[in-house]
Structure formats: structure tokens, C-alpha cells
Amino acid sequence: MPAPRGAGFVAVLRQLVRRDGPGSSPEAESGRGLVLVAGCAGRWGCEVRDTCTKTVWAEIACPP
């Protein structure tokens, strides 16, 4: 999926997906990635292959 002009495209494949998320303790070192992506990206999505594999992608605007 190409990004529109003036945007960068990032995709990350992850296996053994954790299901805890923003409800984790504030001291946790993981579990907030999608919250950060949603806050920074113009568009983003997630494609799940199976119960242990997903790809998260995001388009992030680049300054002119």
C-alpha cells in the first residue's frame, strides 16, 4: 500500500501478539504501541493473519 505524497508509510509484523493494552500499569514497558500510532498517524490499520501474527501499518505526515 503506497503512502500519499508528503507522507511516510510504516508497517510492522509482530508474532506472539500480547492482548493486554492501554489498561496495563503505567510502569509497564509495553502495551501502548497502538495508542501512540493512533495519535501520530493520519491513517492506520491492522491486518491479522492468525492468532499469533498481525501487521500494523501507519501513514505519518512528513513536514514539507
C-alpha positions as CSV (number, residue, x, y, z in Angstrom):
1,M,0.0,0.0,0.0
2,P,1.8,3.2,-1.1
3,A,1.6,6.3,1.1
4,P,0.2,9.5,-0.4
5,R,2.6,12.3,-1.4
6,G,4.0,14.0,1.7
7,A,3.6,11.0,4.0
8,G,5.7,8.2,5.2
9,F,4.5,4.6,5.4
10,V,5.5,2.2,8.2
11,A,4.5,-1.5,8.6
12,V,5.4,-3.7,11.5
13,L,4.9,-7.5,11.5
14,R,4.5,-9.0,15.0
15,Q,4.3,-12.6,16.1
16,L,3.1,-13.8,19.5
17,V,0.8,-10.8,20.0
18,R,0.1,-9.7,23.5
19,R,-3.5,-8.9,24.3
20,D,-3.1,-6.5,27.3
21,G,-3.1,-2.9,26.0
22,P,-3.6,0.6,27.4
23,G,-5.1,-0.9,30.5
24,S,-1.6,-2.0,31.6
25,S,0.1,-0.4,34.5
26,P,1.8,3.0,33.9
27,E,5.1,1.4,34.7
28,A,4.8,-1.3,32.1
29,E,7.4,-1.1,29.3
30,S,4.9,-2.3,26.6
31,G,1.3,-2.3,25.7
32,R,0.8,1.3,24.4
33,G,2.0,1.0,20.8
34,L,-1.3,1.3,19.1
35,V,-2.3,4.3,21.3
36,L,0.9,6.1,20.1
37,V,0.3,5.1,16.4
38,A,-3.3,6.4,16.5
39,G,-2.1,9.7,18.0
40,C,0.6,10.2,15.4
41,A,-0.8,8.7,12.2
42,G,-3.2,10.2,9.7
43,R,-4.4,6.7,8.8
44,W,-3.5,3.3,10.3
45,G,-4.8,-0.2,10.3
46,C,-4.2,-3.7,11.4
47,E,-4.2,-6.9,9.4
48,V,-4.5,-10.2,11.4
49,R,-3.1,-13.3,9.7
50,D,-3.8,-15.8,12.5
51,T,-4.0,-15.9,16.3
52,C,-0.3,-15.2,16.7
53,T,0.6,-12.9,13.8
54,K,-0.5,-9.4,12.8
55,T,0.8,-6.5,10.8
56,V,0.1,-2.9,11.9
57,W,0.6,-0.2,9.3
58,A,0.5,3.6,9.5
59,E,0.8,6.7,7.3
60,I,2.5,9.6,9.1
61,A,2.7,13.1,7.6
62,C,6.1,14.4,6.7
63,P,6.9,18.1,7.0
64,P,7.3,19.9,3.7
